[in-house]
Amino acid sequence: MEVSKADMIVSLAGRDKGQLFFVIDTDDQFVYLADGKGRRLESPKRKKRRHVRKLPLYASRVAEKIRNGDKVLNSELRRELAVIGQTFNSQNQGG
């Protein structure tokens, strides 16, 4: 599954394993991730592509802003990931 800019991902390895992030940028080997709290937009986390998994598509206003190159605030990332995180965790624990 190809990971691209503005996707929501979950980390599969490292001390941030299980955390949700937005993909801020990509290159050949790496994706650059931010969650607005531990990893802010100003200093995104560089992570290898094989250490992340793309989440199913959600209708996200923040993802649309990232795709269009509009200004995104760290608080918007935190808010969006908190909502998605609750849904994601309840789905994973229920099964």
N, C-alpha and C positions, 0 to 999 in steps of 0.2 A: 504494500500500500504506500503510495507516494505521499510524502508530507510536503505541504507547500505553505507559503506565507499566509498568515491569519488563521491557520488551523488550530484547533484545540487538541492538545496531546496530554498523555499521562507518561510520566517518567518510569522506565522499567529497571533502571540500575542507578547505583550511587546512593548518596545519603538523602537525596530528594526523591527516592523511589516512592511511587504512589501519588505524588503530587501532580496537580494539574497546572498547565502553562498554556500561554498563547505563543505561537511561532511568530516572531517579529521579523526574522529574516532567514534566508537559507543560502547555502553554497553547496559545492559538490559533496563534501563529506559531513558537514555539520549543519545543525539548526541552531538558531539563536532564540532563546526562550525568556519570557518575562511573565511574572505573576503579579506585579505591582506591589509586593510586600518584601519578600526576601530577595527577589530579583526584580529590580526596577527597570523601567524602559531605558534609563540612562546607561545601565551596565547589564545587558542581557547575558544569560548563561549560555555558553557554547557547549553543545552536547552532540555526540555522534548520533547519526540517524538511526542506527540499529538499537540504540538505547531508549527510544521513544516509540509510543504507539498512538496512532491517530484515533481520536474519538469520533463517533458518528456525528454527522453534520447537525448542528443546531442553528436555528435562525438567531443570529447574534448581531446586534448593532455595533458592538466593539470590533468584531471580525470584519465587518463591512468597512469600518473606518480605517482599519489597518490595511486592508486591500486597496482602498482608494488613496492611501497616503495622507489621510487627514490626521490632525492632532488628536492623540489619545492620552488620557490621563491615567496615572497609576491607580487612582481610586476607581476608575471605570473598570480596569482589569480586575481588581480585587472583587468588586461587586458582582461582575459577570461570572467569575470563576467560583465565587461562593454559591451562587444559585445553581450553577451546573454541577458543582461538587456535591451538593446535597442530593441531587437527582442521581448522579453517578454512583455515589456510595450506597444509596438505598437500593439501586438495581443490583449492585454487586453483592450486597449482604443478603438480599432476599432469595438468591438462588443458590 
